[in-house]
Amino acid sequence: MMKFSDGSFGTASVSGDATVFEQSVFLQGSRGSIKTSIYGGTMEHWQEGRTVNNPAVPAVASVQENFRDVIFATSETPSPALLGLHQARFMDAIYASAA
């Protein structure tokens, strides 16, 4: 459980060894939910138990395409090393809090 500076709460989860690959970002609030792909392309929005709209979201390069483009210096990485360090420390804190 995370508490943000505005008083709202959130959770995060990461899992591996799944037989089916699912990558999504879910935002859930007291009045609605949003689900989107980390690669763009789709977005779903629910409010009060019903679908509100599903707007088109511009697709972005796959992880593999972006990796190639960064190596050939035709693109910048959306995930710099510092972001990886923050993610690792965040996961360490989650595991430590569960111990």
PATI-657933 format. One line per 10 residues: number of its first residue (from 1); their letters; for each residue x, y, z of N, C-alpha, C, O, CB. Coordinates in Angstrom, 2 decimals. Last residue first. Glycine has a CB too. Example, Ala and Ser with C-alpha at 12.3 -4.5 7.8 and 13.67 -1.06 7.14 Angstrom:
2> sa> 12.85 -2.25 7.08 13.67 -1.06 7.14 12.90 0.03 7.87 13.41 1.14 8.04 14.08 -0.60 5.72 ~ 13.19 -5.69 7.80 12.30 -4.50 7.80 13.20 -3.30 7.80 14.24 -3.32 8.46 11.31 -4.47 9.05
***
This chain:
99> aasayiadmf> 8.47 -8.58 5.27 9.24 -9.53 6.11 8.84 -9.44 7.56 9.38 -10.17 8.40 10.75 -9.27 5.98 ~ 7.29 -6.63 3.87 6.52 -7.87 4.02 7.21 -8.86 4.95 6.62 -9.85 5.37 6.29 -8.52 2.65 ~ 9.16 -4.67 3.67 7.96 -4.37 4.46 7.12 -5.62 4.71 6.33 -5.66 5.65 7.11 -3.32 3.77 ~ 10.99 -5.83 1.94 11.37 -5.59 3.34 10.14 -5.35 4.21 10.10 -5.77 5.36 12.34 -4.40 3.44 ~ 9.57 -5.76 -0.48 9.93 -7.05 0.13 10.28 -6.88 1.61 9.89 -7.71 2.44 11.12 -7.69 -0.62 ~ 9.40 -2.96 -0.80 8.17 -3.77 -0.73 8.48 -5.11 -0.05 7.75 -5.54 0.85 7.57 -4.02 -2.16 ~ 12.10 -2.28 -0.95 11.28 -1.75 0.16 9.99 -2.55 0.31 9.54 -2.79 1.43 10.95 -0.26 -0.08 ~ 12.80 -3.56 -3.33 13.46 -3.95 -2.08 12.64 -3.49 -0.89 12.49 -4.23 0.08 14.88 -3.35 -2.01 ~ 11.21 -2.07 -5.11 10.90 -3.48 -4.89 11.57 -3.99 -3.61 10.97 -4.77 -2.88 11.34 -4.33 -6.10 ~ 12.57 0.40 -4.87 11.15 0.31 -4.55 10.77 -1.14 -4.26 10.08 -1.42 -3.28 10.30 0.88 -5.72
89> raqhlgllap> 15.08 -0.26 -5.85 14.94 0.17 -4.44 13.49 0.08 -3.97 13.22 -0.28 -2.83 15.45 1.60 -4.26 ~ 14.37 -0.84 -8.52 14.99 -1.87 -7.67 14.85 -1.51 -6.19 14.54 -2.38 -5.37 16.48 -2.04 -8.04 ~ 13.37 1.65 -9.34 12.49 0.47 -9.35 13.06 -0.62 -8.44 12.32 -1.23 -7.67 12.32 -0.07 -10.79 ~ 15.68 3.24 -9.15 14.51 3.56 -8.32 13.57 2.36 -8.22 13.04 2.07 -7.15 13.75 4.78 -8.90 ~ 17.23 1.94 -11.11 17.68 1.96 -9.73 16.52 2.26 -8.78 16.38 1.63 -7.73 18.80 3.00 -9.55 ~ 15.71 2.50 -13.38 15.91 1.12 -12.96 16.35 1.02 -11.51 15.90 0.14 -10.77 16.93 0.44 -13.84 ~ 16.05 5.28 -13.44 14.71 4.73 -13.26 14.79 3.27 -12.80 14.03 2.86 -11.93 13.90 4.84 -14.58 ~ 18.78 5.43 -13.99 18.29 5.92 -12.71 16.88 5.40 -12.42 16.55 5.11 -11.27 18.31 7.45 -12.69 ~ 18.94 4.50 -16.66 19.48 3.69 -15.56 18.94 4.13 -14.21 18.67 3.29 -13.35 21.00 3.77 -15.55 ~ 15.81 5.24 -18.39 17.22 5.44 -18.08 17.64 4.64 -16.85 16.80 4.16 -16.09 17.52 6.93 -17.87
79> sptestafiv> 13.57 4.49 -20.38 13.90 3.89 -19.08 15.39 4.05 -18.78 16.15 3.09 -18.90 13.51 2.40 -19.07 ~ 13.27 5.36 -22.87 12.30 5.89 -21.91 12.59 5.38 -20.49 11.94 5.80 -19.53 10.87 5.50 -22.33 ~ 16.17 6.25 -24.71 15.49 5.25 -23.89 14.47 5.92 -22.97 14.77 6.95 -22.35 16.52 4.46 -23.06 ~ 15.84 7.79 -27.92 16.30 7.82 -26.53 15.53 6.77 -25.74 14.39 6.45 -26.06 16.12 9.24 -25.91 ~ 16.97 6.90 -31.22 15.93 7.13 -30.23 16.57 7.20 -28.85 17.69 6.73 -28.65 14.84 6.01 -30.29 ~ 19.08 6.32 -32.74 17.97 6.97 -33.44 16.80 7.26 -32.50 15.78 7.79 -32.91 17.49 6.10 -34.60 ~ 21.30 4.87 -31.89 21.22 6.30 -31.60 20.16 7.02 -32.42 20.32 8.20 -32.76 22.56 6.95 -31.84 ~ 21.34 2.16 -31.98 21.70 2.86 -33.21 21.57 4.38 -33.10 21.70 5.09 -34.09 20.85 2.36 -34.35 ~ 20.40 1.67 -29.39 21.75 1.24 -29.75 22.23 1.97 -31.01 23.40 2.36 -31.09 21.79 -0.29 -29.99 ~ 17.80 2.66 -29.65 18.72 3.32 -28.72 20.16 2.95 -29.06 21.04 3.81 -29.04 18.40 2.93 -27.25
69> drfneqvsav> 16.71 0.83 -31.47 16.83 2.24 -31.85 17.77 3.01 -30.93 18.48 3.90 -31.39 15.46 2.91 -31.83 ~ 16.78 -1.55 -29.94 17.53 -1.44 -31.19 17.77 0.02 -31.56 18.88 0.41 -31.91 16.80 -2.15 -32.33 ~ 15.00 -0.79 -27.90 16.36 -1.20 -27.58 17.26 -1.05 -28.80 18.36 -0.51 -28.72 16.39 -2.65 -27.06 ~ 12.64 -0.38 -29.39 13.27 0.74 -28.72 14.72 0.43 -28.37 15.59 1.29 -28.52 12.50 1.12 -27.46 ~ 12.13 -3.02 -30.21 12.38 -1.97 -31.20 13.07 -0.77 -30.57 13.99 -0.20 -31.16 11.07 -1.53 -31.85 ~ 11.75 -4.24 -27.69 12.83 -4.68 -28.57 13.17 -3.62 -29.62 14.34 -3.36 -29.90 12.45 -5.99 -29.25 ~ 9.51 -2.90 -26.73 10.75 -2.85 -25.96 11.93 -3.21 -26.86 12.98 -2.57 -26.80 10.68 -3.80 -24.73 ~ 7.89 -1.27 -29.52 8.04 -2.35 -28.55 9.36 -2.17 -27.81 10.22 -1.39 -28.22 7.98 -3.74 -29.24 ~ 6.77 2.12 -29.80 7.66 1.04 -30.19 7.70 -0.02 -29.11 7.57 0.28 -27.92 9.07 1.57 -30.47 ~ 3.24 2.75 -29.28 4.66 3.11 -29.19 5.49 1.90 -29.59 4.97 0.79 -29.71 5.03 3.59 -27.75
59> apvapnnvtr> 0.08 3.96 -30.43 0.99 2.87 -30.10 2.42 3.39 -30.06 2.76 4.36 -30.74 0.85 1.71 -31.11 ~ -2.22 6.27 -29.05 -1.14 6.02 -30.02 -0.21 4.90 -29.54 0.24 4.90 -28.39 -0.32 7.31 -30.26 ~ -5.36 4.98 -28.29 -4.13 5.53 -27.72 -3.01 5.27 -28.71 -2.86 4.13 -29.16 -3.81 4.91 -26.30 ~ -8.81 5.48 -28.56 -7.59 4.97 -29.17 -6.40 5.69 -28.56 -6.45 6.90 -28.34 -7.61 5.15 -30.73 ~ -11.04 5.08 -25.74 -10.37 5.89 -26.77 -9.14 5.19 -27.33 -8.50 4.39 -26.64 -9.97 7.24 -26.20 ~ -13.65 3.89 -24.73 -12.40 3.19 -25.00 -11.66 3.96 -26.09 -11.65 3.54 -27.25 -12.65 1.71 -25.42 ~ -15.82 4.86 -22.05 -15.32 4.99 -23.42 -14.03 4.21 -23.52 -13.39 3.91 -22.52 -15.11 6.48 -23.82 ~ -17.26 3.55 -19.94 -17.51 4.94 -20.32 -17.07 5.17 -21.76 -17.85 5.63 -22.59 -16.79 5.91 -19.36 ~ -18.84 0.68 -18.84 -17.79 1.21 -19.70 -18.16 2.61 -20.14 -19.26 2.83 -20.65 -17.57 0.29 -20.92 ~ -19.87 0.60 -15.39 -20.16 0.54 -16.83 -19.00 1.14 -17.62 -18.27 2.00 -17.12 -21.48 1.29 -17.15
49> geqwhemtgg> -19.35 0.94 -12.65 -19.69 -0.38 -13.17 -20.00 -0.46 -14.64 -20.38 -1.53 -15.11 -20.83 -0.88 -12.43 ~ -18.61 3.66 -12.35 -19.83 3.16 -11.72 -20.31 1.86 -12.37 -21.50 1.68 -12.62 -20.93 4.22 -11.79 ~ -16.71 3.51 -15.21 -17.18 4.39 -14.15 -18.51 3.86 -13.66 -19.43 3.65 -14.45 -17.29 5.87 -14.63 ~ -13.83 2.61 -17.02 -15.09 2.23 -16.40 -15.43 3.23 -15.31 -14.56 3.74 -14.60 -15.02 0.80 -15.82 ~ -11.99 2.48 -19.90 -12.39 3.37 -18.81 -13.75 2.93 -18.32 -14.71 2.88 -19.08 -12.42 4.86 -19.26 ~ -9.10 1.40 -21.60 -10.47 1.11 -21.19 -10.77 1.95 -19.96 -9.93 2.12 -19.08 -10.67 -0.42 -20.89 ~ -7.07 1.66 -24.41 -7.37 2.20 -23.08 -8.83 1.87 -22.80 -9.69 2.04 -23.66 -7.09 3.76 -22.99 ~ -4.44 0.75 -26.66 -5.76 0.58 -26.07 -5.86 1.28 -24.73 -4.88 1.45 -24.01 -6.09 -0.90 -25.92 ~ -1.98 1.91 -27.65 -2.89 1.16 -28.51 -4.29 1.00 -27.96 -5.26 1.10 -28.72 -2.33 -0.17 -28.78 ~ 0.77 1.35 -25.35 -0.23 2.17 -26.02 -1.17 1.29 -26.84 -1.14 0.06 -26.72 0.44 3.22 -26.93
39> yistkisgrs> 2.32 -0.39 -23.91 2.76 -0.07 -25.27 1.79 0.84 -26.01 1.97 1.07 -27.20 2.96 -1.34 -26.05 ~ 1.05 -0.92 -21.61 2.28 -0.16 -21.48 2.83 0.22 -22.85 3.72 1.07 -22.94 3.32 -0.96 -20.70 ~ -2.48 -0.38 -21.93 -1.29 -1.18 -22.21 -0.05 -0.32 -22.02 -0.09 0.89 -22.26 -1.34 -1.76 -23.65 ~ -4.77 0.45 -19.29 -4.12 0.71 -20.56 -2.91 -0.20 -20.71 -2.39 -0.72 -19.73 -3.70 2.18 -20.66 ~ -7.69 1.13 -17.53 -6.70 0.12 -17.86 -6.10 0.49 -19.21 -6.82 0.81 -20.15 -7.32 -1.32 -17.88 ~ -9.31 2.76 -14.88 -8.72 2.89 -16.20 -7.70 1.77 -16.36 -6.94 1.49 -15.44 -8.06 4.31 -16.41 ~ -12.31 3.26 -12.97 -11.06 2.57 -13.25 -10.62 2.82 -14.67 -11.44 3.07 -15.56 -11.21 1.06 -13.00 ~ -14.15 5.07 -10.36 -13.92 4.51 -11.68 -12.56 3.87 -11.80 -11.75 3.91 -10.88 -14.07 5.57 -12.73 ~ -14.41 6.09 -7.82 -15.50 6.36 -8.77 -15.28 5.78 -10.15 -16.11 5.96 -11.03 -15.71 7.82 -8.89 ~ -12.21 5.43 -6.37 -13.49 5.16 -5.75 -14.66 5.37 -6.71 -15.76 4.89 -6.46 -13.67 6.03 -4.53
29> gqlfvsqefv> -9.95 3.97 -8.81 -10.36 4.95 -7.82 -11.71 4.61 -7.25 -12.30 3.59 -7.62 -10.37 6.34 -8.41 ~ -7.22 2.53 -10.36 -8.55 2.32 -9.80 -8.81 3.35 -8.72 -7.99 3.56 -7.83 -8.69 0.90 -9.24 ~ -5.43 1.80 -13.11 -5.65 2.88 -12.16 -7.07 2.72 -11.66 -8.02 2.78 -12.44 -5.41 4.31 -12.80 ~ -3.17 -0.46 -14.44 -4.52 -0.28 -13.93 -4.53 0.88 -12.95 -3.69 0.93 -12.04 -5.05 -1.58 -13.26 ~ -1.40 -1.33 -17.19 -1.39 -0.39 -16.08 -2.85 -0.19 -15.70 -3.68 0.20 -16.53 -0.68 0.99 -16.48 ~ -0.05 -4.47 -18.28 -1.07 -3.42 -18.24 -0.79 -2.48 -17.08 -0.05 -2.80 -16.15 -2.48 -4.02 -18.13 ~ 0.64 -7.39 -19.73 1.28 -6.15 -19.30 0.25 -5.05 -19.39 -0.26 -4.74 -20.47 2.55 -5.81 -20.15 ~ 0.95 -10.78 -19.60 -0.01 -9.68 -19.50 0.74 -8.46 -19.00 1.39 -8.51 -17.96 -1.21 -10.03 -18.56 ~ 1.57 -13.87 -20.86 2.18 -12.56 -20.66 1.10 -11.49 -20.69 0.41 -11.31 -21.69 3.25 -12.28 -21.75 ~ 1.09 -16.86 -19.15 0.51 -15.92 -20.11 1.10 -14.55 -19.81 1.13 -14.11 -18.66 -1.06 -15.90 -20.03
19> tadgsvsatg> 2.51 -18.07 -17.20 2.34 -18.83 -18.44 1.73 -17.96 -19.54 1.85 -18.28 -20.72 1.45 -20.05 -18.20 ~ 5.02 -16.29 -15.36 3.62 -16.46 -15.76 3.55 -17.26 -17.06 4.42 -17.12 -17.93 2.93 -15.09 -15.92 ~ 7.36 -15.56 -14.06 7.10 -16.97 -14.32 5.64 -17.24 -14.69 5.10 -18.29 -14.36 7.48 -17.79 -13.12 ~ 6.41 -12.78 -11.90 7.13 -13.42 -12.99 6.73 -14.87 -13.12 5.87 -15.36 -12.39 8.62 -13.31 -12.79 ~ 5.07 -9.57 -10.97 5.19 -11.02 -10.83 5.90 -11.59 -12.04 5.97 -10.94 -13.09 3.80 -11.67 -10.64 ~ 4.38 -6.79 -9.03 5.18 -7.30 -10.14 5.29 -8.79 -9.92 5.57 -9.24 -8.81 6.60 -6.62 -10.21 ~ 2.26 -4.17 -7.98 2.64 -5.58 -7.94 3.43 -5.92 -9.20 3.16 -5.39 -10.28 1.40 -6.49 -7.80 ~ 1.12 -1.61 -5.82 1.90 -2.00 -6.99 2.22 -3.48 -6.86 2.43 -3.98 -5.75 3.20 -1.15 -7.13 ~ -1.44 0.69 -4.79 -0.68 -0.54 -4.63 0.10 -0.79 -5.91 -0.24 -0.25 -6.96 -1.60 -1.74 -4.28 ~ -2.39 3.75 -3.07 -2.18 2.93 -4.25 -1.44 1.65 -3.88 -0.89 1.54 -2.79 -1.40 3.70 -5.31
9> fsgdsfkmm> -4.32 6.56 -1.91 -3.57 5.34 -1.69 -3.42 4.58 -2.99 -4.21 4.75 -3.92 -4.26 4.46 -0.65 ~ -4.18 10.15 -1.35 -4.71 8.96 -2.00 -3.78 7.77 -1.78 -2.59 7.95 -1.50 -4.91 9.21 -3.52 ~ -2.88 12.33 -0.27 -3.71 11.53 0.62 -4.29 10.29 -0.03 -4.85 9.44 0.67 -4.81 12.36 1.14 ~ -1.11 13.62 -1.84 -2.44 14.22 -1.78 -3.40 13.42 -0.90 -4.58 13.75 -0.79 -3.01 14.34 -3.19 ~ 1.16 12.02 -1.72 1.18 13.29 -0.98 -0.20 13.94 -0.90 -0.45 14.74 0.01 2.16 14.24 -1.64 ~ 0.04 8.58 -1.30 0.58 9.69 -2.06 0.43 10.99 -1.28 -0.32 11.07 -0.31 -0.11 9.80 -3.42 ~ 0.86 5.58 0.06 0.07 6.77 0.30 0.76 7.93 -0.40 1.92 8.23 -0.13 -0.11 7.04 1.83 ~ 0.59 2.17 -0.86 1.33 3.43 -0.92 0.38 4.57 -0.61 -0.80 4.52 -0.99 2.00 3.64 -2.31 ~ 0.85 -1.17 0.00 0.00 0.00 0.00 0.90 1.23 0.00 1.85 1.32 0.77 -0.97 0.00 1.22
***
